[in-house]
């Protein structure tokens, strides 16, 4: 096993990991440790689908009403939640395309919170694969206390 030094952001860590992949790698699944409850079924589903598209994310439909709010706390709009999905990991990509997207992101100075955003910015299609409600993200101490 080879350990790869992460970066100060998820974006930098994934970039570092991509550089360590063998040239023969065609697809890659990216998963963050904050989603420690992801099941093998989720990985298996994503591994199957990524063979037929350039990029994908696991995601779940948003149940809450979401508000877009300005810097003063004033609601600006309420998007139709039927079009909203909460992104999860794993996320899967064609390795060659993802490397190109990360290189472009560095060149352009883009700061994104997931690899799908880099793919989107570069004009590549990203498919949604239905994720799991139990694939919770544990980011803060409050998250684990509430879960």
Secondary structure as a PSIPRED ss2 file (coil, helix, strand):
# PSIPRED VFORMAT (PSIPRED V4.0)

   1 X C   1.000  0.000  0.000
   2 X C   1.000  0.000  0.000
   3 X C   1.000  0.000  0.000
   4 X C   1.000  0.000  0.000
   5 X C   1.000  0.000  0.000
   6 X C   1.000  0.000  0.000
   7 X C   1.000  0.000  0.000
   8 X C   1.000  0.000  0.000
   9 X C   1.000  0.000  0.000
  10 X H   0.000  1.000  0.000
  11 X H   0.000  1.000  0.000
  12 X H   0.000  1.000  0.000
  13 X H   0.000  1.000  0.000
  14 X H   0.000  1.000  0.000
  15 X H   0.000  1.000  0.000
  16 X H   0.000  1.000  0.000
  17 X H   0.000  1.000  0.000
  18 X H   0.000  1.000  0.000
  19 X H   0.000  1.000  0.000
  20 X C   1.000  0.000  0.000
  21 X C   1.000  0.000  0.000
  22 X C   1.000  0.000  0.000
  23 X C   1.000  0.000  0.000
  24 X C   1.000  0.000  0.000
  25 X C   1.000  0.000  0.000
  26 X C   1.000  0.000  0.000
  27 X E   0.000  0.000  1.000
  28 X E   0.000  0.000  1.000
  29 X E   0.000  0.000  1.000
  30 X E   0.000  0.000  1.000
  31 X C   1.000  0.000  0.000
  32 X C   1.000  0.000  0.000
  33 X C   1.000  0.000  0.000
  34 X C   1.000  0.000  0.000
  35 X C   1.000  0.000  0.000
  36 X C   1.000  0.000  0.000
  37 X C   1.000  0.000  0.000
  38 X C   1.000  0.000  0.000
  39 X C   1.000  0.000  0.000
  40 X H   0.000  1.000  0.000
  41 X H   0.000  1.000  0.000
  42 X H   0.000  1.000  0.000
  43 X H   0.000  1.000  0.000
  44 X H   0.000  1.000  0.000
  45 X H   0.000  1.000  0.000
  46 X H   0.000  1.000  0.000
  47 X H   0.000  1.000  0.000
  48 X H   0.000  1.000  0.000
  49 X H   0.000  1.000  0.000
  50 X H   0.000  1.000  0.000
  51 X H   0.000  1.000  0.000
  52 X H   0.000  1.000  0.000
  53 X C   1.000  0.000  0.000
  54 X C   1.000  0.000  0.000
  55 X E   0.000  0.000  1.000
  56 X E   0.000  0.000  1.000
  57 X E   0.000  0.000  1.000
  58 X E   0.000  0.000  1.000
  59 X E   0.000  0.000  1.000
  60 X E   0.000  0.000  1.000
  61 X E   0.000  0.000  1.000
  62 X C   1.000  0.000  0.000
  63 X C   1.000  0.000  0.000
  64 X C   1.000  0.000  0.000
  65 X C   1.000  0.000  0.000
  66 X C   1.000  0.000  0.000
  67 X C   1.000  0.000  0.000
  68 X E   0.000  0.000  1.000
  69 X E   0.000  0.000  1.000
  70 X C   1.000  0.000  0.000
  71 X C   1.000  0.000  0.000
  72 X C   1.000  0.000  0.000
  73 X C   1.000  0.000  0.000
  74 X C   1.000  0.000  0.000
  75 X E   0.000  0.000  1.000
  76 X E   0.000  0.000  1.000
  77 X E   0.000  0.000  1.000
  78 X C   1.000  0.000  0.000
  79 X C   1.000  0.000  0.000
  80 X C   1.000  0.000  0.000
  81 X H   0.000  1.000  0.000
  82 X H   0.000  1.000  0.000
  83 X H   0.000  1.000  0.000
  84 X C   1.000  0.000  0.000
  85 X E   0.000  0.000  1.000
  86 X E   0.000  0.000  1.000
  87 X E   0.000  0.000  1.000
  88 X E   0.000  0.000  1.000
  89 X E   0.000  0.000  1.000
  90 X E   0.000  0.000  1.000
  91 X E   0.000  0.000  1.000
  92 X E   0.000  0.000  1.000
  93 X E   0.000  0.000  1.000
  94 X E   0.000  0.000  1.000
  95 X H   0.000  1.000  0.000
  96 X H   0.000  1.000  0.000
  97 X H   0.000  1.000  0.000
  98 X H   0.000  1.000  0.000
  99 X H   0.000  1.000  0.000
 100 X H   0.000  1.000  0.000
 101 X H   0.000  1.000  0.000
 102 X H   0.000  1.000  0.000
 103 X H   0.000  1.000  0.000
 104 X H   0.000  1.000  0.000
 105 X H   0.000  1.000  0.000
 106 X H   0.000  1.000  0.000
 107 X H   0.000  1.000  0.000
 108 X H   0.000  1.000  0.000
 109 X C   1.000  0.000  0.000
 110 X C   1.000  0.000  0.000
 111 X C   1.000  0.000  0.000
 112 X C   1.000  0.000  0.000
 113 X C   1.000  0.000  0.000
 114 X C   1.000  0.000  0.000
 115 X H   0.000  1.000  0.000
 116 X H   0.000  1.000  0.000
 117 X H   0.000  1.000  0.000
 118 X H   0.000  1.000  0.000
 119 X H   0.000  1.000  0.000
 120 X H   0.000  1.000  0.000
 121 X H   0.000  1.000  0.000
 122 X C   1.000  0.000  0.000
 123 X C   1.000  0.000  0.000
 124 X C   1.000  0.000  0.000
 125 X C   1.000  0.000  0.000
 126 X C   1.000  0.000  0.000
 127 X E   0.000  0.000  1.000
 128 X E   0.000  0.000  1.000
 129 X E   0.000  0.000  1.000
 130 X E   0.000  0.000  1.000
 131 X C   1.000  0.000  0.000
 132 X C   1.000  0.000  0.000
 133 X C   1.000  0.000  0.000
 134 X C   1.000  0.000  0.000
 135 X C   1.000  0.000  0.000
 136 X C   1.000  0.000  0.000
 137 X C   1.000  0.000  0.000
 138 X C   1.000  0.000  0.000
 139 X C   1.000  0.000  0.000
 140 X C   1.000  0.000  0.000
 141 X H   0.000  1.000  0.000
 142 X H   0.000  1.000  0.000
 143 X H   0.000  1.000  0.000
 144 X H   0.000  1.000  0.000
 145 X H   0.000  1.000  0.000
 146 X H   0.000  1.000  0.000
 147 X C   1.000  0.000  0.000
